[in-house]
Amino acid sequence: MAERSFRKEVEKLRVGAGERFEGEGILAVTKALLQAGVAYVGGYQGSPISHLMDVFSDADPLLRELGVHFESNASEAAAAAMLAASVNYPLRGAVAWKSVVGTNVASDALSNLASGGVRGGALVIIGEDYGEGSSIMQERTHAFAMKSQMWLLDPRPNLPTIVDMVERGFELSEASNTPVMIELRVRSCHMTGSFVAKDNRRPPLTVAEALAHPVRDVDRIVLPPANFVHEVEKIERRWPAAQRFVRERQLNEWFGPERDDIGIIVQGGLFNTLNRALELAGLSDSAGATRVPVYCLNVVYPLVPEEIVAFCAGKRAVLVVEEGQPEFIEHELNTLLRRADCQTRVVGKDILPRAGEYSGPVLGKGLADFLAIWSPARAPAAPPAVEADKALASEVHPRPAGFCTGCPERPIFAAMKLLQREIGEFHVSADIGCHLFSILPPFHLGNTTMGYGLGTAGASAFKSDDRRAIAVMGDGGFWHNGLTSGIGNAVFNQDDSVTIIVDNGYSAATGGQDILSSRAENETRHTNHPIEAAVRGIGVKWARTLNRTYDVAAMRDTLREALTSREKGPKVIIARSECMLNKQRRVKPLLAKAERDGQRVERDRFGVDPETCTGDHACIRLSGCPSLGIRANPDPLRSHPVTHIDNTCVGCGNCGEVAHAAVLCPSFWKATIVTNPGRWEALRQRIRRAAIGWLQARHARALAARAF
């Protein structure tokens, strides 16, 4: 169950030629694929293109109508390998994933694909996770494109341009027999807009039709001597063909006046931010009518020398707006201009930051500095907003990421903290997923993280006769990579480590998509494959499954057993409880409907008795739940604030479980709220309320009497 359904929105994908399509960037990309006659699509979810995979999934009925095959791939490597269908057949295929991490995973298949080349258009839709909101290492896909000589598109963020680049991407791939990447930043994925649609096209050749007539070309397979020929092909035929296509189809755009003594060269994906900086400097408007020449690179690799030289000719200096490092475009521009004996000064990272996102204030300052040197008459008089941003950052309290309210992973780490008190510090090899939040307060658990599904492999170097390393991975990472690289490796080498597999029923961190071990029934995918069966099948002897992670004492005791058992070999604990976000999305509509229908509905709420609470707050330190806070102590003789549970509580009970497992205090209480109670139940409640009210009033009178 994905975090967002696109079942209604995908109906827009049926609009025909001449109609106006309105929607998000990810929907526009899907429409562009259908208009281009794509034969198959796939990929692996991950921000900022997680929802693109959800759109593909929800649009599956339409895809089937058009003869388009959709595959929800096990990993980015599997998605890249699927593009092999375009090697021998004129099939257009597209896959999507988060980059740069997904590109790293897919690198082996991509290198083979780029070496042998393709016959049908092969498009890789990259969710470029760089800058604001990123959760990964700050690297760029550009380096991989250059290394394997795959062409890289970076479309200007507006829907007509994005749609056009998707369609042109297929054509570029076919014209140069090279796979093409198109990178979309988070704002491009979720921006809204409109464009004039075309009819969806059934692929001229479907995958089923291709399979019925197999084609084999041994020259496309990466083996000697063909692999040496491939390198020559790339340089002598494919690269010039790509440059010629980009130039003839005018994929890059020119804005502003034809003549000026300065200019700006910008990555297409950064054009809107640059235009806003120009607008604030009085050198453009919101429609992009710049008063400085701008060369917008919708294709950032390969560059077209003729276009570069033509743009720079007659200019004293050009500013290169290239986000991230190393500055690949800036380096190549200098090389191309020197070869053409063009003496235009290239200004880039000497003015703009070498690292970090190019936000509006950053580009505003860089533009002001450039103009102050090369065109002082046009330099903005107002100071840039960078200092104001710094002042704001100093005032706004940082909010590190953390587990959601009711998250079933929180009690796992609470149990680990309790056990740490008994047997000392752990070395914890962490993994990619929600569980990585354990490295932050209040848990401070996790020494390293090496990649998705690599938690167990990250602990493999640690061998000791009296100490065991702990590895943590999620169910998504387990099926992505962990089963073989982690558990299989540990079995083969007889590593004496402990692996905790967090089984919350979904690939939760990427948006709640179903996976092999999901308990939900899926109409188009096969689920309900237990993780314990998989690890035992690969040779693990010691495996335990806990079906309720909120039982902190049981979690602690099971982990203690794993760490102290005399049995050698890898040990696996599968900690199962449904992701609370997905559970709430699933359950809330059902409960609301039941209430409207007059059915009896129960909801649990937890609270803290302020008269019993000592104000120690160990419950908060061992939980960190967002619904736990503090309030003023009602006892005038005690100054410490007491713990309070607010209305965001989802009734998981973790706080009370932690308190009891740690033998903290008896101040937690649980109440069951009943909606639409039965007749006798309502009568019983009225009697209880009257009796309790009478007793409380008598107690109050007694206290008042003592006071006098």
MOZI-V284440 format. One line per field, one symbol per residue. ss: DSSP state (h for helix, s for strand, l for the rest). psi: psi as a letter, one per 40 degrees, with the letter a starting at -180 (. if undefined). A space follows every 10 residues. Layout:
ss = ???
psi = ???
//
This chain:
ss = llllllllhh hhhhllllls sssshhhhhh hhhhhlllls sssllllllh hhhhhhhhlh hhhhhlllss sslllhhhhh hhllhhhhll llsssssssl hhhhhlhhhh hhhhhhllll lsssssssll llllllllll lhhhhhhhll ssslllllhh hhhhhhhhhh hhhhhhllls sssslhhhhh lsssssllll llllllhhhh hhlllllhhh lllllhhhhh hhhhhhhhhh hhhhhhhhll llssslllll lsssssshhh hhhhhhhhhh llllllllll llssssslss slllhhhhhh hhllllssss sllllllhhh hhhhhhhhhl llllssslll lllllllllh hhhhhhhhhh hhhhlhhhll lllllhhhhh hhhhhlllll lllllllllh hhhhhhhhhh hhhllllsss lllhhhhhhl lllllllssl llllhhhhll llllllllls sssshhhhhh hhhhhhhhhh hhhllllsss ssslllshhh llslllllll llllllllll hhhhhhhlll lsssssllll lhhhhhhhhh hhhhllllll sssssslllh hhhhhhhhhh hhhhhhllll ssssssssll lllllllhhh hllllllsss slllllllll lsssslllll lllhhhhhhh hllllllsss ssssslllhh hhhhhhhhhh hhhhhhhhhh hhhhhhhl
psi = hiehhfddde ddeeiaheih hhaidddddd dddddefidi iaahihieed dddddddded dddddefhhh hgididdddd ddeddedeif hhihiiihie dddddedddd ddddddiidi hhhhhhghgh aheieiigii dddddddefh ihigihgidd dddddddddd dddddefhih ihhhidddde iiaiihiiii hhhdhidddd degihhhdee hgiieddddd dddddddddd ddddddddef diihiaidhi eiihhihdee dddddddddd efeiieeegi ehhhhhgehe hiihdddddd deheidiihh ghhaiigddd ddddddddde fhehhhhbee diidiiigid dddddddddd dddegddehi diiieddddd dddddhhigi iiiihehedd dddddddddd ddeaiihhhi ihideeeeei iedfhhdihe iheedddeed ehhieeihih ihiidddddd dddddcdddd ddefhfihhh hhgeeigdde efiiadeiei hhdeihafhi dddddddeeh dhhihhegde gddddddddd dddeiehiii hhhhhhihhd dddddddddd ddddddeeih hihhiiihhd ddheededdd dedehdehai iiheheehdh iiiihaeehe fdeddddddd defcifehih ihhhifiidd dddddddddd dddddddddd ddddddd.
//
